[in-house]
Amino acid sequence: MKPKYTIAVTGLNNTDNPGPGVPVIRALREAKSFDVRIIGLAYENLEPGIYMDNVSDKVYQIPYPSSGKDIVLERIKYINSKENINVLIPNFDAELFTFMKAEKELADMGIATFLPTVKQFEERHKSVLSEYGEKYGLDIPKSKAITSLSDINRLSEDFEYPVLVKGKFYDAYIAYNPMQVTGYFNKISAQWGVPIIIQEFVKGTEVNVVALGDGKGNTIGAVPMRKQYITDKGKAWGGITLNDEKLIKITHDLIAKTEWRGGMELEIIKTSDNKYYVIEINPRIPAWVYLAVGAGQNLPEALINLALNKKVEPFKTYDFGKMFIRYSYDMIGDISQFEQISIKGEI
């Protein structure tokens, strides 16, 4: 008889800038090694995953990480007293640091996690990605962190336009002149703060890899894909798995050198002369992870088993040419549902 675990999952904002929560939950419901009860953790009361059928068995609203670790933990402690959570999977970059720092307190509550270490998280930040590339043998586009509008006037000393303008957690825009850099600087910093990262624009095809490391240098799974349809926010709305041994080798080598623990997404530009430039390393499972499940690697299932100290065999293969296509869908609910999550903080 399969065990049944209670899993708490964040990232229920299944919008045009989707969180990974809903596809992670879909993957967990298809797990072959265990059954699940899913506890959704939402920051906003209009996150679509709150209201979707067959996603969460129960949803609780939680405070933003900016409220402070102690306040977040107090809410998690209350939820755990009701639900007896076995594993918690945070899915946003901006919340990971809080949950990494709280790993021991969560473990004391009986809640397991499987996250990167603070060192692993900090050293792959966009603002220090060039140094990361030198340390681990990756090709990285030239980048520079800026903190004020006055820095923009000096960018032409180091960069040719166009350039990429990136937030420290999210958002990336192509800027063709200093005026556009200024506009994007103001837009991104208003939401995510500084620094803002200016990155050399490398022309080529964007390819991505979703991967899972066991924390000991072993790659449990890795599936590469090419974006086929991209939204105005730069998010994949469609993609296809690739047969690309170089992408797999880059991923395996990086996980071996860093002893990466947990989920990871590599964002890479492949140029016309077959060079691979790593432009971002996201320290968590990406929103397109269900494509990996469809290709034969249920990485969220493997992550749960790793978190619970179960033996996990690495995936050896995946299916090439598997596609995913996202779509929008109008759900009909009742105002009472909205009132319940807004007033009681749970539904």
ZAMARGU-4260 file (C-alpha; in steps of 0.2 Angstrom, whole numbers, plus 5000, padded with zeros to 4 digits):
<rodrens>
0) 5000/5000/5000 | 5007/5017/4995 | 5010/5030/5009 | 5000/5046/5009 | 5009/5062/5012
5) 5003/5080/5016 | 5012/5092/5004 | 5011/5111/5006 | 5014/5120/4990 | 5016/5139/4986
10) 5015/5147/4969 | 4996/5146/4964 | 4996/5161/4953 | 4992/5152/4937 | 4992/5168/4926
15) 5001/5175/4911 | 5016/5175/4923 | 5013/5158/4930 | 5020/5151/4947 | 5026/5133/4947
20) 5013/5128/4960 | 4999/5121/4949 | 5010/5111/4938 | 5020/5104/4953 | 5004/5099/4961
25) 4998/5091/4945 | 5014/5081/4945 | 5012/5076/4963 | 4995/5069/4960 | 5002/5058/4946
30) 5016/5051/4958 | 5017/5032/4957 | 5026/5030/4974 | 5014/5039/4985 | 4997/5047/4987
35) 4995/5065/4992 | 4984/5078/5001 | 4989/5095/4994 | 4989/5111/5005 | 4990/5126/4994
40) 4998/5141/5001 | 4993/5158/4993 | 4999/5176/4995 | 4985/5184/4986 | 4966/5180/4987
45) 4964/5180/4968 | 4978/5167/4964 | 4969/5156/4951 | 4975/5140/4959 | 4965/5143/4975
50) 4949/5141/4965 | 4954/5127/4952 | 4946/5110/4954 | 4957/5095/4959 | 4972/5106/4963
55) 4972/5109/4982 | 4963/5100/4995 | 4964/5115/5007 | 4971/5132/5004 | 4978/5144/5017
60) 4983/5162/5014 | 5001/5166/5021 | 5010/5182/5024 | 5023/5189/5012 | 5041/5184/5016
65) 5044/5203/5018 | 5034/5202/5034 | 5049/5193/5042 | 5053/5175/5045 | 5045/5174/5062
70) 5028/5180/5056 | 5029/5168/5041 | 5033/5153/5053 | 5020/5158/5065 | 5007/5156/5051
75) 5015/5139/5045 | 5015/5133/5063 | 4996/5136/5064 | 4993/5128/5047 | 5004/5113/5052
80) 4994/5111/5068 | 4978/5108/5057 | 4986/5098/5043 | 5002/5089/5049 | 5012/5094/5034
85) 5026/5081/5029 | 5034/5092/5015 | 5034/5110/5010 | 5039/5115/4992 | 5041/5134/4990
90) 5041/5139/4972 | 5046/5158/4971 | 5063/5165/4971 | 5058/5179/4982 | 5052/5167/4996
95) 5066/5154/4995 | 5078/5164/5007 | 5065/5164/5021 | 5062/5146/5020 | 5080/5141/5018
100) 5084/5151/5034 | 5069/5142/5042 | 5074/5125/5038 | 5078/5119/5056 | 5062/5127/5063
105) 5052/5118/5050 | 5061/5102/5053 | 5057/5104/5072 | 5038/5105/5067 | 5040/5089/5057
110) 5040/5098/5040 | 5054/5093/5028 | 5060/5103/5013 | 5073/5100/5000 | 5081/5117/4995
115) 5098/5124/4990 | 5109/5129/5003 | 5111/5148/5007 | 5128/5148/4998 | 5121/5139/4983
120) 5107/5152/4982 | 5118/5167/4985 | 5132/5163/4973 | 5121/5161/4957 | 5112/5178/4959
125) 5111/5188/4943 | 5122/5202/4950 | 5137/5190/4952 | 5133/5178/4938 | 5149/5182/4929
130) 5160/5177/4944 | 5149/5161/4945 | 5153/5157/4927 | 5172/5159/4930 | 5171/5148/4945
135) 5162/5134/4937 | 5167/5135/4919 | 5152/5142/4911 | 5150/5154/4897 | 5141/5169/4904
140) 5137/5186/4895 | 5145/5201/4902 | 5134/5209/4915 | 5134/5223/4928 | 5124/5227/4943
145) 5118/5246/4944 | 5109/5254/4958 | 5105/5272/4952 | 5100/5281/4937 | 5116/5290/4936
150) 5125/5273/4932 | 5115/5272/4916 | 5125/5286/4907 | 5141/5276/4909 | 5134/5260/4902
155) 5141/5263/4884 | 5158/5262/4891 | 5156/5243/4894 | 5141/5238/4883 | 5134/5240/4866
160) 5116/5242/4863 | 5104/5233/4864 | 5106/5226/4882 | 5095/5216/4893 | 5088/5225/4909
165) 5084/5212/4923 | 5077/5213/4940 | 5086/5204/4954 | 5072/5191/4956 | 5060/5193/4940
170) 5058/5203/4924 | 5069/5205/4909 | 5068/5218/4895 | 5078/5222/4879 | 5083/5240/4879
175) 5090/5249/4863 | 5095/5265/4871 | 5098/5274/4888 | 5081/5281/4888 | 5073/5263/4887
180) 5085/5257/4901 | 5079/5272/4912 | 5061/5267/4909 | 5064/5248/4913 | 5075/5253/4928
185) 5061/5263/4936 | 5048/5249/4932 | 5058/5235/4939 | 5066/5243/4954 | 5048/5249/4959
190) 5043/5231/4961 | 5059/5222/4966 | 5071/5235/4972 | 5089/5236/4967 | 5101/5231/4960
195) 5096/5231/4942 | 5107/5220/4931 | 5112/5225/4914 | 5117/5210/4903 | 5125/5209/4886
200) 5113/5204/4873 | 5117/5188/4865 | 5108/5184/4849 | 5103/5166/4847 | 5089/5153/4852
205) 5084/5152/4870 | 5084/5135/4878 | 5080/5129/4895 | 5084/5115/4907 | 5074/5109/4922
210) 5084/5098/4933 | 5085/5091/4951 | 5101/5088/4961 | 5102/5077/4976 | 5114/5088/4986
215) 5129/5076/4984 | 5134/5080/4966 | 5122/5068/4957 | 5109/5074/4944 | 5092/5065/4948
220) 5084/5071/4932 | 5086/5084/4918 | 5075/5089/4904 | 5079/5102/4891 | 5067/5112/4880
225) 5065/5126/4868 | 5052/5139/4870 | 5041/5139/4855 | 5029/5153/4860 | 5034/5167/4872
230) 5023/5180/4881 | 5027/5198/4882 | 5033/5194/4899 | 5046/5183/4892 | 5037/5167/4899
235) 5036/5151/4889 | 5018/5148/4883 | 5023/5133/4873 | 5039/5123/4872 | 5046/5106/4865
240) 5059/5094/4873 | 5075/5093/4864 | 5088/5080/4861 | 5104/5090/4865 | 5118/5081/4874
245) 5128/5097/4877 | 5113/5104/4887 | 5113/5089/4897 | 5132/5089/4900 | 5132/5107/4905
250) 5118/5103/4918 | 5127/5087/4925 | 5143/5096/4926 | 5136/5111/4936 | 5127/5100/4948
255) 5142/5089/4951 | 5153/5104/4954 | 5141/5113/4965 | 5133/5098/4973 | 5116/5107/4970
260) 5102/5102/4981 | 5084/5104/4975 | 5076/5110/4959 | 5085/5121/4946 | 5081/5129/4930
265) 5095/5134/4918 | 5091/5148/4905 | 5103/5147/4891 | 5106/5156/4874 | 5112/5144/4860
270) 5121/5154/4846 | 5122/5150/4828 | 5140/5144/4830 | 5134/5132/4844 | 5140/5141/4859
275) 5130/5140/4875 | 5128/5156/4886 | 5120/5154/4903 | 5110/5169/4906 | 5101/5164/4922
280) 5101/5150/4935 | 5084/5149/4944 | 5086/5140/4961 | 5069/5131/4960 | 5057/5121/4949
285) 5051/5131/4934 | 5033/5134/4929 | 5035/5122/4914 | 5040/5107/4924 | 5025/5097/4919
290) 5033/5095/4902 | 5046/5085/4910 | 5033/5074/4918 | 5025/5072/4901 | 5042/5067/4894
295) 5045/5054/4908 | 5053/5062/4922 | 5042/5066/4937 | 5054/5078/4946 | 5042/5084/4959
300) 5039/5066/4964 | 5058/5063/4965 | 5060/5079/4976 | 5047/5073/4989 | 5056/5057/4990
305) 5073/5065/4992 | 5066/5077/5006 | 5060/5062/5015 | 5076/5053/5014 | 5070/5039/5002
310) 5081/5031/4990 | 5079/5039/4972 | 5086/5032/4957 | 5092/5045/4943 | 5081/5046/4928
315) 5091/5039/4913 | 5080/5044/4898 | 5066/5056/4893 | 5056/5058/4877 | 5061/5070/4864
320) 5049/5080/4854 | 5036/5081/4868 | 5026/5098/4868 | 5017/5109/4880 | 5005/5123/4876
325) 4997/5133/4889 | 4979/5140/4887 | 4968/5152/4897 | 4951/5145/4904 | 4937/5155/4912
330) 4932/5147/4929 | 4915/5151/4937 | 4915/5152/4956 | 4905/5161/4969 | 4908/5176/4979
335) 4907/5166/4995 | 4924/5157/4990 | 4932/5174/4989 | 4925/5180/5005 | 4931/5164/5014
340) 4949/5166/5008 | 4949/5185/5011 | 4941/5185/5028 | 4946/5168/5036 | 4962/5166/5027
345) 4958/5148/5022 | 4946/5139/5010
</rodrens>
